[in-house]
Amino acid sequence: MQAKRVLTLAGDGIGPEIMQQGTRVLEAIAKKFDLPLQIETALIGGAAVDVEGQPLPESTLAAAKQSDAILLGAVGGPQWDTLPRPQRPEQGLLGIRSQLKLFANLRPALLFEPLASASSLKPEVVAGLDLLIIRELTGGIYFGQPRGVETLNDGEREGFNTYRYRESEIKRIGHVAFQAAQRRGKKLCSVDKANVLEVTGLWREVMNELAAEYPDVELTHMYVDNAAMQLVRAPKQFDVMVTGNMFGDILSDEAAMLTGSIGMLPSASLAESGLGMYEPCHGSAPDIAGQDKSNPLAMILSVAMMLRYSLQYPEAAAAIEQAVADVLTQGLRTADIAHDGDAIIGTKAMGEAVIKALN
Ligand code: NAD
């Protein structure tokens, strides 16, 4: 069997230390399940600026295009903030996302039972929460033309953006969402504002048409204002939600916070080819970088998502998620998820604990 190629891009700040733990877990799971994986590394972000003078070197992009999946740590840090914009670390991330045409963003909000008290909502509202938000990432009002700010004849300025979706764009994100629902609880809620915006009326129509291809998935629709409310009122009613770029931007942050800690949240961005990039939702946390204080679990859960969505090893993914649940049940905590009286462990010890739980 041909080995699947995984490219790791550690990046900056806490990126390298969480990636080290992510890679160790990946190696451990590959050994346990006898998975043919080939792991390579390349530079991105400030680390690439320091060595190559640019945040997304050609060699990194080429390696990314040849891989089956990419793991990214985080990029950015104050030492690069004064560089001209094209050389800033964040441009490396934006560049790789657009070059690889990563159009589907998957953000799970999974609340591990022992962390229920970390949520700002009542434990009974969030205990057992397990939802997945799928956001269209390359279209909609963030990219629509025409856009700009103009001075009108009467001298007043007017800003404008254009909200457009082609049918084909809606279809391809729709397929991702229906297929994700098939792998989970088989419920899909499509979020729009079809009562006001024609473009999302089309969105709703196309989702209804696609539903015929997925008879095992129950499709419902919800207006975005109601969805925002339901997410904090009764978030457990949702399994998979799919929505456009702008609504998804807002709802995915809202859903993420239901779980209470940024150090626990993985994400995936997928291209049509099946290639995906997997990364924690958090940034490079320069304030704690290099101190063995960061929580590697978002990175480790990103590894699990990669195994599930790009490499098609769902059992291996589930084993990692179970190992993470086990270490939390054992009471192991990094500082960001610790409460009064909890003993705190470091990045490395957390990675080791997950590997021990796996075995
Ligand atoms: P951040 O997510 O890096 O940090 C916010 C806070 O959360 C900090 O107090 C940090 O210590 C804490 N934190 C984040 N991840 C943690 C973890 N795994 N374990 C424990 N604590 C954690 O956001 P920020 O401070 O706004 O940005 C810092 C840098 O990261 C900036 O240069 C920014 O541009 C960059 N950034 C990168 C990404 C990315 O690579 N995807 C995303 C957001 C921000």
Boltz pocket constraint, residues with backbone or C-beta under 6 A from the ligand:
constraints:
  - pocket:
      binder: B
      contacts: [[A, 14], [A, 73], [A, 74], [A, 75], [A, 76], [A, 77], [A, 78], [A, 90], [A, 93], [A, 262], [A, 263], [A, 279], [A, 280], [A, 281], [A, 282], [A, 283], [A, 284], [A, 285], [A, 286], [A, 287], [A, 288], [A, 293], [A, 294], [A, 295], [A, 296], [A, 298], [A, 336]]
      max_distance: 6.0
